[in-house]
Structures are given as structure tokens and as C-alpha cells.
Amino acid sequence: MDKITTEVRAFYEAYPYPPEGQVDCDGYHGPLLLSYLQRTCSKLTRLQLLEAGCGRGLNLQTMAGKQTEVDFTGIDINRIAVQEATQRSKELGLENLQFLLADLLDKHTLPGVSGGYDIILSYGVLHHLSDPLQGLQHLTTLLASDGVIALMLDGSFGRQPLDRYLQALDLVQLRSKSGKDRSPVARALAHAAEEQLFKGNYWQGTSRVDEIEFADRCLHVHQTSYDLTALWQLLNSAGLCFIRWLEPNDWSLQSIIDDQDLLCQLEMLDEISRYRLIERLTYRPKLTLLAARQGSMPRSPLLANQVASSQFAINPQLHLNRHEVNGLTCTLRRRHIDLNHNACCQNILQKAEQLSLGFTGKNMVDMLAEQDYEPQQVLQGIQDLVESELLYRPYPEQDMV
Ligand SMILES: C[S@@+](CC[C@H](N)C(=O)[O-])C[C@H]1O[C@@H](n2cnc3c(N)ncnc32)[C@H](O)[C@@H]1O
């Protein structure tokens, strides 16, 4: 193990991540992540999901209990976290989840499965490695030929306020002291930064986050970050290509620009230039994306004539709430979506919520015929819901096209 990795391990053993109660499973839905890719081969065995740098494994434990059709493996260098996670999984009786000690930079320690992992996740890890490219290359070798890899890396533009704060911390020469010694002054300095440097951006509230989150942001021993050019280079050098952002809305010009003339002019920009523009106009501190082997393609859009026979399921990231006054409201990845004007879509979602095994367009047409909806209206409703990502198209386990 190299010197930086040893220091990073000691840091995380002192401050095991994530903090208690900080469970966020939005990026952990295996079949949903796979559904974004155009896949060509059949999968005859159970889906295999690997999280590289799983920390305390809290998200995996939540998901393993819900997705019993998937085998989950979590790896990390943190000996305390891996031991604790293994013990907790045993207590919870999660037979489809295992935790292993492994160093992403040492291929001899990495686990493997026949045919490769269908889904690999690595959130908030690569930017702490002494050699992020080598780590990502190792993950590529573990990936199934038509698997997906979901990554979160720190974005250098979005980190600017935090990086300036860290420079200030360096000026008071506290970076050389140990984390615990630096903590009180680092907190006080973060408090001073709240009024201006952190105001209104992602880092607001840093002075008040709990000890583990504060250490991760402010006392880290090894940290790098990426702009989009460097990120694309990293993917390319690891033999991967970009498939999509996990939250495409964050990277859409329409979500930050109202002026229609300007939007028309910007349409001539290529995809990556549009993202670079957003990177400069906003603070995007986390670059969270889905990648796959070079040559892979994002899933083709759903055509109207495919709706009746295709398989659908409710997006597991969707939260439906029923209000006496407002009726059905939905939240997708913390974004509120207004469905009040569309009773047919509301009905489709309410039915879909009860169908844990999914449904075809034809099934839904039959179910809503009882409520006097025309087949065409239901099929159009499904297509709209797929477009707004409230429904998704899981691949049938043994019959892929
Ligand atoms: C910020 S935490 C992220 C944990 C988890 N992915 C999450 O999002 O909650 C980074 C994790 O990466 C692990 N890590 C750092 N370097 C590693 C390496 N070389 N191999 C495996 N894990 C590593 C750390 O021990 C830590 O648990």
C-alpha cells in the first residue's frame, strides 16, 4: 500500500464515512442504472453489483434488503468499517450482501465474478486515490461487457468556495497538525466563511455539519477534483465513455436559462460544450454520472409503437405523496414534479406503485379500461411518464433485445 493510501485509510478509520443516518440510495438501484444502457446480450444469472469504496456500507444494506434479486458486494480499505458492516449485515440476515477488504489500487486484492459485475458504483472515492486513473482502470477490468459504472467525483468549479476556504486554513498553518487538533479552528474559520464565501452555494452550513462530514470536507489528507475536460480524459483513458448524468436536469440549459432566443443560439453547441457552459455558470460540486465501456450507447428512446408490448416499472427514486387538497404530488431525486393537470398519468402511477413486478403497456390499458380511459390515452400517458423518468423500462432478466 502506498504512502497516500495508508494516510487515507488512517483518515477514514478515524472518521468512517458516511455519518450515521446519512443514507441516500438514489444512485443504488441496479436495474434502473442498467436500464439507461442499450444492452444486447442476455443475462441468465443474478445481477451482480459492486460498490468500490463503500465505507460503512449503509446504502448497500438498505438496498440489499429491498433488491433481493441482486447480489451486492462492497469493498473498502477501512478495516473498521468493513468489519462493522459485515457484522451488521449478518445481524440483518442479508444473504445477498458481502463486504470485503480491498484496495482499489492493488488488483490482487480485488474481487471478481464470472462474466464481470453488471453494475459498479464508486461515489466519492476516486478523487481520494493517489492514482485515480489506475483505480478506474481496475474497475473497468471488473465490469461486465455491457455493464454500467456510476461515479461521483468532486467538480473543481463547484468546489471553488471550499478550496478557497482550505487555502485560508493553510494560511493559518493548521494543515500540518493532526485532524483532531485542527478541528476547532477549522470550524471557527468555516463559521467565518458562512457569511460570504459559502453563502447561497452547496457549502453553506459547512460550519454546522457533524464531525464526520466536517472532516470529509475540511480536514481531508488527500483530495483532488475534476473539471469536465479532465473528467472526459479520465474516462477515455480508462476505456470508458459517458452515458448520462444521474441527474440530467442539473446539466440542462433549460433549467438555468429562460431566454428563448439565447437557448436557440446555444442549440448549435455540441453536448460537451453545453455542459462546460453550465459548469461555468453554476456551482456543480459533485459530478455524478453513468459510464460504460467504449462503444456502448445510451438506451434508444421509447417509440410509440413499442409502448403496448414493453415492460415498465415505477422509478424506485420516485416518492408519491397524497394530499387532501393537492391530490397526488411526486418528488423525483428531490425535485418536485407537478402532475395535477393529468389525471390519467396520476392513475397510471398509482396502479404502477402496486405492481412490484412491473407491467406492460397492454396490462395498464386493460387495468385503466375499468376507469373508462381510452387505450391511446393510456399509452401516451406511459410514454410521457417514461420521458419524465417517473416510469422506467427494466430489462427483462432473461430476454434482452
Ligand atoms: C467519502 S467515502 C465514500 C463512501 C461511500 N461511497 C458513500 O458515498 O457514502 C470514501 C471511501 O473510499 C474508501 N477508499 C479510499 N481509498 C480507497 C482505496 N484505495 N481502495 C478502496 N477504498 C478506498 C475510504 O475508505 C472511504 O470509505
The ligand as an SDF file (V2000), in Angstrom:
LIG
                    3D

 27 29  0  0  0  0  0  0  0  0999 V2000
  -16.1500    9.6630    1.0240 C   0  0  0  0  0  0  0  0  0  0  0  0
  -16.1300    7.9940    1.4350 S   0  0  0  0  0  0  0  0  0  0  0  0
  -17.4590    7.4150    0.4030 C   0  0  0  0  0  0  0  0  0  0  0  0
  -18.2020    6.2280    0.9670 C   0  0  0  0  0  0  0  0  0  0  0  0
  -19.4290    5.8030    0.1630 C   0  0  0  0  0  0  0  0  0  0  0  0
  -19.0920    5.5330   -1.2150 N   0  0  0  0  0  0  0  0  0  0  0  0
  -20.5110    6.8530    0.2260 C   0  0  0  0  0  0  0  0  0  0  0  0
  -20.7530    7.5240   -0.7850 O   0  0  0  0  0  0  0  0  0  0  0  0
  -21.1030    7.0150    1.2970 O   0  0  0  0  0  0  0  0  0  0  0  0
  -14.7080    7.3500    0.5740 C   0  0  0  0  0  0  0  0  0  0  0  0
  -14.4420    5.8750    0.8660 C   0  0  0  0  0  0  0  0  0  0  0  0
  -13.4280    5.4020   -0.0530 O   0  0  0  0  0  0  0  0  0  0  0  0
  -12.5940    4.4950    0.6350 C   0  0  0  0  0  0  0  0  0  0  0  0
  -11.2930    4.4020   -0.0660 N   0  0  0  0  0  0  0  0  0  0  0  0
  -10.3580    5.3600   -0.1910 C   0  0  0  0  0  0  0  0  0  0  0  0
   -9.3070    4.8850   -0.8810 N   0  0  0  0  0  0  0  0  0  0  0  0
   -9.5910    3.5920   -1.2040 C   0  0  0  0  0  0  0  0  0  0  0  0
   -8.8780    2.5770   -1.9000 C   0  0  0  0  0  0  0  0  0  0  0  0
   -7.6570    2.7690   -2.3930 N   0  0  0  0  0  0  0  0  0  0  0  0
   -9.4880    1.3720   -2.0600 N   0  0  0  0  0  0  0  0  0  0  0  0
  -10.7350    1.1450   -1.5470 C   0  0  0  0  0  0  0  0  0  0  0  0
  -11.4230    2.0710   -0.8590 N   0  0  0  0  0  0  0  0  0  0  0  0
  -10.8660    3.2890   -0.6930 C   0  0  0  0  0  0  0  0  0  0  0  0
  -12.4680    5.1320    2.0150 C   0  0  0  0  0  0  0  0  0  0  0  0
  -12.0060    4.2340    2.9970 O   0  0  0  0  0  0  0  0  0  0  0  0
  -13.9060    5.6300    2.2590 C   0  0  0  0  0  0  0  0  0  0  0  0
  -14.6660    4.6690    2.9340 O   0  0  0  0  0  0  0  0  0  0  0  0
  1  2  1  0
  2  3  1  0
  2 10  1  0
  3  4  1  0
  4  5  1  0
  5  6  1  0
  5  7  1  0
  7  8  2  0
  7  9  1  0
 10 11  1  0
 11 12  1  0
 11 26  1  0
 12 13  1  0
 13 14  1  0
 13 24  1  0
 14 15  1  0
 14 23  1  0
 15 16  2  0
 16 17  1  0
 17 18  1  0
 17 23  2  0
 18 19  1  0
 18 20  2  0
 20 21  1  0
 21 22  2  0
 22 23  1  0
 24 25  1  0
 24 26  1  0
 26 27  1  0
M  CHG  2   2   1   9  -1
M  END
$$$$
